[in-house]
Amino acid sequence: MHAGSQTAGGSLVKACGSLGAIKQGKQVHGNFLVSPYFDDDVVKSSLVDMYAKCGLPDDSRLVFDSIKLKNTASWTAIIYGYARKGRKEEALELFLRVHLNLFA
């Protein structure tokens, strides 16, 4: 991602999540952190989704918590990540918070 854009980074992250390629996804995440786009909320939302799809809700939450302006995609991904791993209480707590954050 050094010479690419946040769009390319987001696409790479989405591909890793769809394939369950967590090793490669973490490499892309590492490159993202040292790129000029390290604080891009769109790429961060893609990272939340990738970690959720790969069954790593705690990693997903770390990225989620760093997003300044959370959108529907980031909320959906984090709730899905917890629900997928059977962590119902955390999924429900976030589900109840989403209305306050998106529609306040």
C-alpha beads as a LAMMPS data file, in Angstrom:
LAMMPS data file: protein, C-alpha beads

104 atoms
103 bonds

1 atom types
1 bond types

-500.0 500.0 xlo xhi
-500.0 500.0 ylo yhi
-500.0 500.0 zlo zhi

Masses

1 110.0

Atoms # bond

1 1 1 0.000 0.000 0.000
2 1 1 2.974 2.320 -0.027
3 1 1 2.360 3.633 -3.511
4 1 1 -1.369 2.818 -3.658
5 1 1 -4.446 4.577 -2.466
6 1 1 -6.898 3.944 0.330
7 1 1 -9.248 2.459 -2.280
8 1 1 -6.674 -0.188 -3.191
9 1 1 -6.033 -0.870 0.482
10 1 1 -9.727 -1.239 1.193
11 1 1 -10.101 -3.629 -1.740
12 1 1 -7.187 -5.751 -0.543
13 1 1 -8.627 -5.917 2.950
14 1 1 -12.061 -6.923 1.602
15 1 1 -10.486 -9.668 -0.495
16 1 1 -8.589 -11.023 2.515
17 1 1 -11.774 -11.063 4.577
18 1 1 -13.752 -12.837 1.859
19 1 1 -11.027 -15.470 1.503
20 1 1 -10.371 -15.848 5.223
21 1 1 -6.744 -14.940 4.506
22 1 1 -5.929 -13.484 7.909
23 1 1 -2.139 -13.670 7.531
24 1 1 -2.241 -11.583 4.364
25 1 1 -4.882 -9.315 5.869
26 1 1 -2.653 -8.576 8.854
27 1 1 0.185 -7.761 6.446
28 1 1 -2.055 -5.298 4.609
29 1 1 -3.119 -3.852 7.973
30 1 1 0.545 -3.385 8.938
31 1 1 1.256 -1.595 5.673
32 1 1 -1.828 0.562 6.185
33 1 1 -0.585 1.658 9.618
34 1 1 2.621 3.099 8.155
35 1 1 0.962 4.629 5.082
36 1 1 -0.274 8.196 4.653
37 1 1 -3.813 6.760 4.968
38 1 1 -3.303 5.285 8.466
39 1 1 -6.261 7.238 9.853
40 1 1 -8.755 6.649 7.015
41 1 1 -12.084 5.539 8.493
42 1 1 -13.222 3.804 5.282
43 1 1 -10.199 1.479 5.302
44 1 1 -10.650 0.974 9.050
45 1 1 -14.251 -0.132 8.412
46 1 1 -12.919 -2.666 5.910
47 1 1 -10.460 -3.901 8.540
48 1 1 -13.279 -4.296 11.080
49 1 1 -15.152 -6.401 8.521
50 1 1 -12.083 -8.487 7.661
51 1 1 -11.298 -9.356 11.275
52 1 1 -14.968 -10.159 11.921
53 1 1 -15.167 -12.472 8.903
54 1 1 -11.947 -14.183 9.976
55 1 1 -13.392 -14.882 13.427
56 1 1 -11.300 -12.359 15.361
57 1 1 -13.828 -10.066 17.054
58 1 1 -11.308 -8.685 19.564
59 1 1 -9.017 -7.498 16.765
60 1 1 -12.083 -6.169 14.988
61 1 1 -13.081 -4.215 18.114
62 1 1 -9.641 -2.615 18.457
63 1 1 -9.941 -1.184 14.961
64 1 1 -13.623 -0.303 15.454
65 1 1 -12.838 1.708 18.574
66 1 1 -10.265 3.747 16.615
67 1 1 -12.808 4.887 13.997
68 1 1 -13.755 8.519 14.526
69 1 1 -16.918 8.575 12.403
70 1 1 -18.490 5.135 12.545
71 1 1 -20.875 4.302 9.707
72 1 1 -23.466 1.597 9.081
73 1 1 -20.840 -0.719 7.576
74 1 1 -18.534 -0.541 10.589
75 1 1 -21.409 -1.064 13.064
76 1 1 -22.779 -3.998 11.081
77 1 1 -19.362 -5.644 10.816
78 1 1 -18.564 -5.419 14.540
79 1 1 -22.011 -6.701 15.565
80 1 1 -21.687 -9.552 13.063
81 1 1 -18.225 -10.419 14.383
82 1 1 -19.447 -10.823 17.944
83 1 1 -22.612 -12.686 16.945
84 1 1 -20.647 -15.066 14.714
85 1 1 -18.494 -16.107 17.663
86 1 1 -21.501 -16.555 19.956
87 1 1 -20.724 -13.441 21.995
88 1 1 -24.366 -12.418 22.255
89 1 1 -24.061 -9.927 25.097
90 1 1 -21.457 -7.840 23.292
91 1 1 -23.394 -8.023 20.017
92 1 1 -26.598 -6.921 21.735
93 1 1 -24.880 -4.106 23.640
94 1 1 -23.492 -2.718 20.366
95 1 1 -26.814 -3.216 18.588
96 1 1 -28.507 -1.082 21.228
97 1 1 -25.794 1.590 20.954
98 1 1 -25.917 1.824 17.155
99 1 1 -29.212 3.727 17.178
100 1 1 -27.811 6.325 19.562
101 1 1 -24.691 6.811 17.439
102 1 1 -26.106 6.758 13.914
103 1 1 -29.383 8.530 14.474
104 1 1 -28.587 10.974 17.266

Bonds

1 1 1 2
2 1 2 3
3 1 3 4
4 1 4 5
5 1 5 6
6 1 6 7
7 1 7 8
8 1 8 9
9 1 9 10
10 1 10 11
11 1 11 12
12 1 12 13
13 1 13 14
14 1 14 15
15 1 15 16
16 1 16 17
17 1 17 18
18 1 18 19
19 1 19 20
20 1 20 21
21 1 21 22
22 1 22 23
23 1 23 24
24 1 24 25
25 1 25 26
26 1 26 27
27 1 27 28
28 1 28 29
29 1 29 30
30 1 30 31
31 1 31 32
32 1 32 33
33 1 33 34
34 1 34 35
35 1 35 36
36 1 36 37
37 1 37 38
38 1 38 39
39 1 39 40
40 1 40 41
41 1 41 42
42 1 42 43
43 1 43 44
44 1 44 45
45 1 45 46
46 1 46 47
47 1 47 48
48 1 48 49
49 1 49 50
50 1 50 51
51 1 51 52
52 1 52 53
53 1 53 54
54 1 54 55
55 1 55 56
56 1 56 57
57 1 57 58
58 1 58 59
59 1 59 60
60 1 60 61
61 1 61 62
62 1 62 63
63 1 63 64
64 1 64 65
65 1 65 66
66 1 66 67
67 1 67 68
68 1 68 69
69 1 69 70
70 1 70 71
71 1 71 72
72 1 72 73
73 1 73 74
74 1 74 75
75 1 75 76
76 1 76 77
77 1 77 78
78 1 78 79
79 1 79 80
80 1 80 81
81 1 81 82
82 1 82 83
83 1 83 84
84 1 84 85
85 1 85 86
86 1 86 87
87 1 87 88
88 1 88 89
89 1 89 90
90 1 90 91
91 1 91 92
92 1 92 93
93 1 93 94
94 1 94 95
95 1 95 96
96 1 96 97
97 1 97 98
98 1 98 99
99 1 99 100
100 1 100 101
101 1 101 102
102 1 102 103
103 1 103 104
